[in-house]
Amino acid sequence: SSGINAEYGDAEPEEDQANAAPTRVEAEDDEVEEQETLKYGAKHVMMLIVPVSLCMMLVITAIRVITMYDIASQQTVYLVYTPFNDQNKLTTGSPISDAVLNMLIVLGLVIVMTCFLVLLYKYRCYKVIMGWLFLSSLILLFMFTFLNLQEIMVRFNLAMDYITISLVVWNFGVMGIISIHWKGPLLLQQAYLLIISAMMALVFIKYLPEWTLWFILGGIAVYDLFAVLCPKGPLRILVETAEERNEPIFPSLIYSSTVMYTVAMAEGEPVSSYNPLTSSTESSPNNSPQDRATMPDLEPEEQGVKLGLGDFIFYSVLVGKAATADDWNTVMACFVAILIGLCLTLLILAIVKKALPALPISIFVGIVFYVCTRWCIKPMCDQMAISQVYV
């Protein structure tokens, strides 16, 4: 081949010059694209690490401050869908067997409710979904806010009349409902979503038996793999249906790093955005003239990331359960493990560029870190402290 190139040496420079220009342009475009990918990739990581960290710290603070979440307090009441426990006659006598049975009941309930939600969305029962989500937010923002506020006042020996408490809870709850289900500043909406996630995590920590909680964490992580990645998984069907209709899902189900509003159109269909763990540029609102006329004050959505509130909840459950053990080494190990798992998930997301489950890696890494720190590192450190051995 070198001989042939030499034979047509006179024509070679012109061909090289003709081909060199587009090659340089393509190289520059690739370099710019790579720089933007790195830039937005790091930005997206921080957009998720900060709120996840805040949610977990909120749960840790609540457990350390509010006495009713203390592991030392005698627990006599559990959730109704965990009937196998030591406070109930319906028990197998083994905590592991009880935990497995409770996990199967909870997972079955989660699967049934998720499929029900998918069916409602598939058949465009948006008002039913909105009512369901509105009622859930109402209970968390009013009833659980009042209960936690009452416990905080008992903890710090503060006095407040019921009229003042009612006004505080009313203003807090109404503002949250408006921010989540209608319109509000982005930071306010994000703050309320984190508060709701933390409250739900505290409910699980308080009212689930200890062994059941750990088995549920593992079971939910496995189910998340099936629900998102399996072709017939309910969450995957939900995502595909939303993409076919070119309309994402309700903002009260997910945390978004960019502004999202659910606006009722003339036909009663919402406009929002969704994916379990993905970039918001993968989906866009409907662009019909009717849609544009319905929401004249909404600007195009910026590039951002979204994470399901369920992921926030179970991240916080894991760290919060570690906080009940009164060992800061275990808490920090689980905290760091979840953030490492989240970063690994985002790295895989950048490679495959499709919706991914956010729970499996973080939960399994967190459980491994919890077991190693609680049952290996902590006893070793305690023994070293007793023996006055310093490293």
C-alpha positions in Angstrom: 0.0 0.0 0.0 2.9 2.3 0.6 3.9 1.9 -3.0 0.5 3.0 -4.2 0.6 6.0 -2.0 3.9 7.0 -3.4 2.6 6.6 -7.0 -0.2 9.0 -6.4 1.9 11.4 -4.4 0.9 14.4 -6.3 -2.8 14.0 -5.6 -2.4 12.9 -2.0 -2.0 16.4 -0.3 -5.2 17.7 -1.9 -7.2 14.7 -0.7 -5.6 14.9 2.7 -6.5 18.6 3.0 -10.1 17.9 1.9 -10.5 15.1 4.5 -8.5 16.9 7.3 -11.0 19.7 7.8 -14.1 17.6 8.7 -11.9 15.3 10.8 -10.7 18.3 12.9 -14.3 19.6 13.2 -15.5 16.2 14.3 -12.6 15.9 16.8 -13.4 19.3 18.2 -17.1 18.5 18.5 -16.3 15.2 20.3 -14.0 17.1 22.7 -16.7 19.7 23.4 -19.3 17.0 23.9 -17.0 15.1 26.2 -16.3 18.2 28.3 -20.0 18.9 28.6 -20.7 15.3 29.6 -18.1 15.6 32.3 -19.4 18.9 33.4 -23.0 17.9 33.6 -22.1 14.5 35.0 -20.3 16.1 38.0 -23.2 18.6 38.3 -25.7 15.8 38.3 -23.8 13.9 40.9 -23.8 16.9 43.2 -27.5 17.6 42.5 -28.3 14.2 44.0 -25.7 13.8 46.7 -26.7 17.1 48.4 -30.4 16.3 48.8 -29.8 12.7 49.6 -27.3 13.8 52.3 -29.7 16.4 53.7 -32.6 13.8 53.9 -30.4 11.3 55.7 -29.1 13.9 58.1 -32.6 15.0 58.8 -33.6 11.5 59.8 -30.4 11.1 61.9 -31.2 14.3 63.7 -34.8 13.3 64.4 -33.7 10.0 65.8 -31.2 11.6 68.1 -33.5 14.4 69.2 -37.0 12.8 69.4 -37.2 10.2 72.1 -39.9 8.1 70.6 -37.5 6.9 67.9 -35.0 5.7 70.4 -34.3 2.0 70.2 -34.4 1.8 74.0 -38.1 2.8 74.1 -40.4 -0.2 74.4 -42.1 -0.8 71.1 -45.6 -2.3 71.4 -47.2 -1.2 68.2 -46.3 -2.3 64.7 -47.7 -1.7 61.2 -50.8 -3.7 60.4 -49.1 -5.4 57.5 -46.4 -6.9 59.6 -48.5 -9.3 61.8 -45.6 -11.6 62.6 -43.9 -10.0 65.6 -43.2 -10.7 69.3 -46.1 -8.5 70.4 -48.6 -10.6 68.5 -49.8 -14.2 69.0 -49.4 -14.8 65.3 -45.7 -15.7 65.3 -43.5 -18.6 64.3 -41.2 -18.3 67.3 -38.2 -17.4 65.2 -37.4 -13.7 64.4 -35.9 -14.6 61.0 -39.0 -16.6 60.0 -41.3 -13.8 61.1 -39.1 -11.3 59.2 -39.3 -13.3 56.0 -43.1 -13.7 56.2 -43.5 -10.0 57.0 -41.2 -9.1 54.1 -43.3 -11.2 51.7 -46.5 -9.5 52.9 -45.0 -6.0 52.4 -43.5 -6.8 49.0 -46.8 -8.3 47.9 -48.6 -5.1 49.0 -46.0 -2.9 47.2 -46.4 -5.0 44.0 -50.2 -4.8 44.1 -50.2 -1.0 44.8 -47.6 -0.4 42.1 -49.6 -2.4 39.5 -52.7 -0.5 40.5 -50.9 2.8 40.0 -49.7 1.7 36.6 -53.3 0.7 35.6 -54.6 4.0 36.7 -52.0 5.8 34.7 -52.5 3.6 31.7 -56.2 4.3 31.6 -55.7 8.0 32.3 -57.3 8.1 35.7 -55.3 11.1 36.6 -57.8 12.5 39.1 -57.8 9.3 41.1 -54.0 9.4 41.2 -53.9 13.0 42.2 -56.4 12.4 44.9 -54.4 9.4 46.2 -51.2 11.4 46.3 -52.9 14.5 47.7 -54.3 12.4 50.6 -50.9 10.9 51.3 -49.2 14.3 51.4 -52.1 15.6 53.6 -51.6 12.9 56.2 -47.8 13.3 56.3 -47.7 17.1 56.4 -50.5 17.5 59.0 -50.8 14.5 61.2 -47.1 13.4 61.4 -46.0 17.0 61.6 -48.2 17.5 64.7 -46.9 14.3 66.3 -43.2 15.1 65.7 -43.7 18.7 66.9 -45.4 17.4 70.0 -42.5 15.1 70.7 -39.9 17.9 70.1 -41.7 20.1 72.7 -41.7 17.2 75.2 -38.0 16.6 74.5 -37.0 20.2 75.2 -39.7 20.9 77.8 -41.4 23.6 75.7 -44.9 24.9 76.3 -47.3 25.9 73.5 -51.1 26.1 73.4 -53.1 24.1 70.9 -54.2 27.2 69.0 -50.6 28.2 68.2 -49.7 24.6 67.3 -52.8 24.4 65.0 -51.8 27.6 63.2 -48.2 26.4 62.8 -49.2 23.0 61.5 -51.9 24.5 59.2 -49.5 27.0 57.6 -46.8 24.4 57.2 -49.1 21.8 55.7 -51.0 24.2 53.3 -47.7 25.6 52.0 -46.4 22.1 51.4 -49.5 21.0 49.6 -49.4 24.1 47.3 -45.6 23.7 46.6 -45.8 20.0 45.8 -49.2 19.7 44.0 -49.4 23.1 42.4 -46.8 25.8 42.1 -44.0 27.1 44.3 -40.3 28.0 44.4 -38.0 25.2 43.4 -36.1 25.1 46.7 -39.4 25.1 48.7 -40.7 22.2 46.7 -37.5 20.3 47.1 -37.5 21.0 50.8 -41.0 19.6 51.3 -40.3 16.5 49.3 -37.2 15.8 51.5 -39.3 16.4 54.6 -42.0 14.0 53.4 -39.4 11.4 52.6 -37.8 11.8 56.0 -41.1 11.5 57.8 -42.0 8.3 55.9 -38.6 6.8 56.7 -39.1 7.6 60.4 -42.5 5.8 60.3 -40.8 2.7 58.9 -38.0 2.8 61.5 -40.5 3.2 64.3 -43.2 0.8 63.4 -41.4 -2.0 61.7 -39.8 -4.9 63.6 -36.0 -4.8 63.5 -35.4 -8.0 61.6 -38.3 -7.3 59.3 -36.8 -3.9 58.4 -33.5 -5.4 57.2 -35.2 -8.1 55.2 -37.5 -5.5 53.6 -34.5 -3.3 52.6 -33.0 -6.3 50.8 -36.3 -7.4 49.3 -37.1 -3.9 48.0 -33.7 -3.6 46.4 -34.2 -6.8 44.5 -37.7 -5.8 43.5 -36.5 -2.5 42.3 -34.2 -4.4 39.8 -37.1 -6.3 38.5 -39.6 -3.4 38.4 -37.2 -1.1 36.4 -35.2 -3.4 34.2 -37.6 -6.3 33.4 -39.5 -5.8 30.2 -42.8 -6.5 32.0 -41.7 -4.7 35.2 -44.4 -2.2 36.4 -42.1 0.8 36.7 -40.7 0.1 33.2 -44.2 -0.1 31.8 -45.0 3.2 33.6 -41.9 4.9 32.0 -42.6 3.5 28.5 -46.2 4.6 28.7 -45.2 8.1 29.8 -42.7 8.3 26.9 -45.3 7.1 24.4 -47.6 9.9 25.5 -44.7 12.3 25.7 -45.8 13.3 29.2 -43.9 12.5 32.4 -45.3 11.6 35.8 -46.4 13.6 38.9 -43.8 15.7 40.7 -45.1 14.4 44.1 -43.6 11.0 43.2 -40.1 12.2 42.4 -37.4 14.7 43.4 -36.3 16.9 40.6 -33.3 19.2 40.4 -35.3 21.5 38.0 -38.7 23.1 38.2 -41.7 20.7 37.6 -45.3 21.6 37.7 -48.4 19.4 37.3 -50.9 21.5 35.3 -54.4 20.2 34.5 -55.2 20.6 30.9 -58.6 20.8 29.3 -58.8 17.1 28.9 -57.6 16.5 32.5 -54.2 15.2 31.5 -51.2 16.4 33.5 -47.9 17.8 32.3 -44.9 16.9 34.4 -41.6 14.9 34.1 -40.3 11.6 35.2 -37.8 8.8 35.2 -36.6 6.6 38.1 -33.0 7.8 37.8 -32.3 9.7 34.6 -31.7 13.1 33.0 -34.7 15.4 32.5 -33.7 16.1 28.9 -34.8 12.6 27.9 -38.5 13.7 28.2 -40.2 16.9 27.3 -43.7 18.3 27.8 -46.3 18.2 25.1 -45.9 21.0 22.6 -49.4 21.3 21.2 -50.9 24.9 21.0 -53.5 23.9 23.6 -50.7 22.9 26.0 -48.8 26.1 25.4 -52.0 28.1 26.0 -52.7 26.3 29.2 -49.3 27.0 30.8 -48.1 30.4 29.5 -45.8 31.1 32.5 -43.8 27.8 32.4 -40.3 28.0 31.0 -38.7 25.0 29.2 -37.3 22.6 31.7 -33.5 22.8 32.3 -31.3 19.9 32.2 -31.5 18.1 35.5 -31.8 14.8 37.3 -34.7 13.0 39.0 -34.8 10.4 41.8 -37.8 8.7 43.1 -38.9 9.6 46.6 -38.9 5.9 47.5 -35.1 5.9 47.0 -34.8 8.8 49.5 -37.0 6.9 51.9 -35.1 3.7 51.9 -31.7 5.4 51.9 -32.8 7.2 55.0 -34.3 4.1 56.6 -30.9 2.3 56.4 -28.9 5.2 57.8 -31.6 5.9 60.4 -31.6 2.3 61.6 -27.9 2.5 62.0 -28.4 5.7 64.0 -30.6 3.9 66.5 -27.6 1.7 67.4 -25.9 4.7 69.1 -22.7 4.2 67.2 -21.4 7.0 65.0 -18.9 4.8 63.2 -21.7 2.7 61.9 -23.8 5.7 61.0 -20.9 7.3 59.0 -20.1 4.0 57.3 -23.6 3.6 56.1 -23.8 7.2 55.1 -20.7 7.0 52.9 -21.7 3.6 51.5 -25.0 5.0 50.2 -23.3 7.9 48.6 -20.8 5.6 47.0 -23.5 3.4 45.7 -25.4 6.4 44.3 -22.3 7.6 42.5 -21.7 4.1 41.0 -25.3 4.1 39.8 -24.9 7.5 38.2 -21.7 6.3 36.5 -23.6 3.3 35.0 -26.4 5.6 34.0 -24.0 7.8 32.1 -22.8 4.7 30.2 -26.1 2.9 29.4 -28.1 6.2 29.1 -31.5 4.7 30.2 -33.6 4.6 33.4 -31.9 2.6 36.1 -32.9 1.4 39.6 -31.2 3.6 42.2 -31.7 1.3 45.2 -29.8 -2.0 44.6 -26.2 -0.9 44.7 -26.6 1.6 47.5 -28.7 -0.7 49.7 -26.4 -3.7 49.3 -23.2 -1.7 49.8 -24.9 0.0 52.8 -25.9 -3.3 54.4 -22.4 -4.8 53.9 -20.8 -1.7 55.5 -23.3 -1.8 58.4 -22.6 -5.5 59.2 -18.8 -5.0 58.9 -18.8 -1.9 61.0 -21.3 -3.0 63.6 -20.1 -6.5 64.2 -16.4 -6.3 63.3 -14.9 -2.8 63.5 -16.9 -1.6 66.5 -16.0 -4.6 68.8 -12.3 -4.3 67.7 -12.3 -0.6 68.5 -13.9 -1.1 71.8 -11.4 -3.8 72.7 -8.5 -1.6 71.6 -9.9 1.2 73.8 -10.2 -1.1 76.8 -6.7 -2.4 76.3 -5.4 1.2 75.7 -4.0 0.3 72.3 -3.7 3.3 70.0 -3.1 3.2 66.2 
